[in-house]
Amino acid sequence: MGAMSYEAELQRQHPRYRLPMRATIDGRIYQVHDWSMNGFAIEARGFTPGKKVIAHLTIPFSSYEFSLTEVPAEVLYSTDPIGRTSFIFLTLEDGQVSLLQYVTDAILSGEVVRAGDVLDVARRTDMVKSKQVPPPPRLSTRARLAQLGRRVAATTGVAAIGAALVAFLSANVYDELYVVRPESAAISAKTVNVAAPSVGRITFINEKKQVSFGEPLMTVNPAVGNPITVESPCDCVQVDQRFANGDFVKTGDPVVRLMRADAPIVISAIVADKELMSLYGVETASLVYPDGTSVGEAEILWLPGQGGTQADLPREALTVLVAPKKALSPDMIGQPVQVEFDLFPDSMIGRLIASATRNTATAGAQSTALLTGEVKP
């Protein structure tokens, strides 16, 4: 590459390149001695410092040229003895600046080199021969089938993973929006506690599971006075005995827990107050018992402030009573139950879908009747 020299401070310190360039001024062509981003110098006499000219600059390459037309320039100095005149650019357009900057960067990076009186591209060329890529090997029928099988298996696996992910996310969103789960739920019935009538020792307690009305339940022998016998207030089932024969008790201690023999056994679910309000349009619930039995569409029997006047239900605040939809025994009272309330059927979207389903079923039935001739059009 040609030599480079640097201008003094007053000449803005642009590197100058002694590389091929022609300058056309007033119709006459001059060979450029050197040039930079600030201006250029030619081998010529007769120019007056301060004179403004319009130059046409050409940078020759091996098979093409770069041209900068109508470049305003001013004579910076002219030395007649050595016959050199220096010009400074007045204004350059963005495209002209970009072209000069590209050429200078290419010179500095070594991509453009001098080849005689022209420039040439050293490393970039479009005449590169393309590599001959060998054709892929021909596979046998068995190999092609095996490859196809692997692709199908991979595609199926990806699709299955995507479907599982979509189902998981959909289930989570559905649970968040439409499913209410109680804080706790258990098998329950309306019961009554039979308390000790006095301080003393229990000398008799009835061990029978079912007791009749008036049948002795327990006898307490106080420290002073005669033994006191407590009788059953109903035909009842003993749900729980909290004391045994020979135990000491105080007055009012609950000794026996009774349930009326014909009292209904239900599912009692305690629901948070902020979620209880959303259940007043719901009619059923889903249940899962400790033995794994699942029950769907179990009827909601009672909500606080709503429901029948059935007095034998264990009604309490913030408690929802659900029909068990399964035969239960008094021994199961207190066992936990998993309960879920589905709000979707009572939502706006659920009602729209149900209405559309009913209309579709009705239209289908009418069409079938017309086709079979049962109904005249």
N, C-alpha and C positions, 0 to 999 in steps of 0.2 A: 504494500500500500504506500501511497505518496507521503511525503513529509508533512508535518503539521507545525505551525508556529502560533504563538499567542500574542495578541495585541496588548498594548499598554493599557493602564488604568483608564485613560480618557477614551480609549477605543472599546470600552465595555467588556473587555476580557473574554471575547468569544474565540474559541479555537478556529484557526484558519486552515483550510485544506487545499493543498496544491494538487487538485484533481480535475479531470476534464470537465469543462463547462464553456459554453459559448454565450456571448452577450450581443444582442442586436440593438444598436442605438442609432436612431435617426436613419434607419435603413442600412446601416453598415454593420458587418459582423466582426466582432473582436474575440480573440482567444482570452479567456479569463486566466489571470496568473494564479490567483488563489481566491477563496471565498469562504464565508462563514454565515452564521445565522444573522449577522449584523450588516453584512454588505459584501462587496466583491471588488477586486482590482483587475485592471486590464493593462495590456501593453499598448499605450497610446499617448499621444501628446495633443496639445491644443485645447484642453478643457480648463475652464475657469472655476476655481473653488467657489462653492455656493450655487453653481448652476444646477437646476433641476431637470431631470430627463425621465423619459419613460423607456424602460429597458424590457427586452424580451430575452429570458434566460432559458437555455437548453442544456440538459444534462444527458449526454449520450451514453447509452448502454450498447451491448454487443449487437442486438437486433432490434432495438427500439430506443425511444427517447422520452424523457420527462421534460415538460415545458412549463414555464411560469410566464404568463403573458401579462403585459401592461403592469409592470412592477415599477412604482414610483421610486426614484432614487435621486440623491443629491451628491454632487462632487465634493468629497471631503478634502482632498488635496490632489495636486497634479505636479509632477516633477518632470519638467521637460528634458533636463540633462540625461536622465536614465529612461525617459519615455514611459512613465508609469502613472496611472491615474486611479485613485481609490474612490469608490462610491459607497454611500451608506443608504440602507433602505429607509424610506420614510414611513410607509404603511404597507403592511402585508395582510392579505386576506387569510381567513382561518385555513382554507384549503392549501394555500401556498405555504403557510407556516408548517402545516402537517406534512407536506411533501418534503420540505427541506429537513424537518426534524426526523422523518423516516430515513432519509438518505444518510444523515449524519449518524444516527443510531446504528444503521446497518454498517457504516464504515467502521465505527468504534467496535462493534461486536465481531467484525471480521466476515460478515456475510457478503459484503460488497468489496471487491478488490479492483485494483487498476490493471487493465489489460491493454497496454499500449496507450492510445489516446482515448480509450473508452473505458467504461466501468463494466464489470461483469459480476454475476451472482456466484458466490463461491460454494454455498452449501444448499441453497434452496433451488430445486429444479423440478420441473414437471415431467422431465423425460426419464423418470425412474421406471425401470422395468418391473412389472408386477410379478410377484412370486407365483410360481405354478403350484397351486394347492392340489395335492393328490386327491383323486376321487375317493369317497368313503368306501370301505370294503363292502362287498355284497354279502348280505346275511342269508343264511339258509332259512327255509320256511319255519323250522322249529325255533331258531333264534329270533326271527321276527315275531312269532307268536309269544315267545317268552318276554320279549321287550314290550310288546303290546300289553301283556298281562301285568307287568310291573308298573306300566304307566296307569293302567286302569286301577290297580290296587292303590297306587299313590294318590290318584285323583279321588278315589272313594274315601280313602283315609282322611284327606284334607276336608272333603265335604262333610264327613261324619263329625270331625272335630268342630267345624264351623256350625253345623246344625246343633251339636250339643251345647256350644257356647251360646248360641241364640236362644235355645230352650232354657238354659240356666238363667240368662239375663231376663228373659221374659217372665220366668217364674218368680224371680226376685221382685221385679216391678209389680207383678200382679199381687204378690203377698203384701207389698208395701202399701198398695192402693186399696185393695179390696178385702183383705183377710184380717179379722180381729181374733186374737187369742186371749183368753182370760188369764188373769194373774194366777189363779188356781182353780181346780175343779175336782169334784169327788162325788162318789155315790153317797146319797143322803136320804133321810126320811125325817118326818116330824117325830121327835122323841121327847120324853119327860124324865127328869131325874127324881128318884125317890131318896130323900135325905134321912139321915139318922135322927130319930125323935129326941135323943138325949145323949148326954155324955155317958159312956160306959163301954162294956165289952160285948161284941157280937157273939151270941151263944147259938144262933141258928141263922142260916141263910139258904134260901131255896136254890138248888142247883139246876132245876128244870129249865129248859130253853123256853118253853111256852107255859104260861101260867094263866089261870082263869080268874075271873072277877071274884074278889073276896078271898082268894087263896093267899095264905101267909107267904110273905116275901123274906122277912127277917125278924129276928128277935134280939133286942138290945137289953142287956142287964145293967141298969145304972148302979152307981155306988150306993145310993140310998133309994129304997122303994122297990116295988115289984117290977119284974121284967115287962118290957113293952114290945108288943108284936105289931108289925106293920103289914097290912094286907094289900093285895094287888088292886089298883083302882079300875082295871079293865081286863078284858081278854087280850093279853099282851105277849110280846116276845121280848125276852131279856137280851138286849143288845150288848150290854157291858156290865160287869161287876167289878167295882173298883176296890172293894175290901173283901176279905175272906173270913171264914168262921174263926173266932178267937181274936180278931183285931180290935184294938181300941179305937173309938170314934168320938168326935165331938158333935154337938148339936148342929145340924145343918149340913154335915158332910154328905156329899152325894155318894150313896152306896151302890145303888142299882140304877141302870139306865134302861127305860122301857120304851117300846114302840108298839102302838096299837096293832093288832094282828092283821087288820085289813087296811092299814095305812099304805098309801102309794110310796114306792121307792123311786126316786128321781135322780137326775144329775144336777148338782148345784154348782154353778160357775160364778166366781167373783170377778167382776169386770171393772177396770179403772173407770172413774167417773167421766173422764174426757172421751172415752170410747163407748160408754154406755149409750149416749145419745144417738149414735149411728145405728143401733140395733133395733130401734122402734119400728122400722119398716121390714125387718128380716123375720121370716117365718120358721126357718129350719136351721139346724146345725149338723156338723159332722163330728162323730165320736170315735175314739179309739180306746178300747178297754185294756187293762193291764195284761190280759191273756192274748193280746194282739188282734182281737176281733174289731173290725171296722164297721161302723154304722153310718149311713148317709141319710140326709133329710129327716133327722130326728126333730120332732115338733117342739117348738118353744112354748112351754106351758104358761110361763109367768114372767113378767118384767116389773120392776118397781113402778107402782102407779098404774099398771095395765095388766089385764088378765082377768081370769075368773075369780069367783068368790070362794073357791075351794079352800076350806079352813084346815084341811089336813096336810097341806103342803108346807115345807120348811122355808117360809118366806122371810128374807132378811134384806136390809138395804144393800144396794150395789150388787145384788145377786140375781142371776138369771137361771130359771129352772127349765130343764130340758127333759122331755120324755126319753126314757132309756132305750126304747125300741128293742128291748131284750129282757128276758126273764132274769130278775135279780133276787138274791136272797138277803135276809138281814145280816148274814155273816159278812157280806161284801160292803156294808156301810163303812165309809171312811176310806175306801180304796180310791186312789187318784185316777182320773180319766182325762185324756187329751181331748180338748174341745176346740173347734174352729167354726167361726161364723163368717159366711161368705156374703159380702155386700154387693157383689156384681149384679145378681139378678134384680136387685132393687135400685141399681144405679140407672141413670138416663140411657147409657149405652146398652145396658142389659135389657131394659124395657123395650128399646127400639129393635134389638135383635129378636127378642121374643115375639114382638108384634109382627115383624117381617116373617118369622118362621110360621106363625099361625096363618098369616095371609097366604103364604106359599102353599101350606098344607091344604087350606080351604080351596084354593084355585086348582090344586092337583086333584082333589076329591071331585070337584065339579067337572073337570075335564074327563076323569075316568067314568063318571056317571053318564056324561054325554056320549062317550064312545061305546059304552055298554047298552045304551038305550034306556037306562033307568030313569033319566030325566030328559024331558023334551026341551030343546033350545027355545 
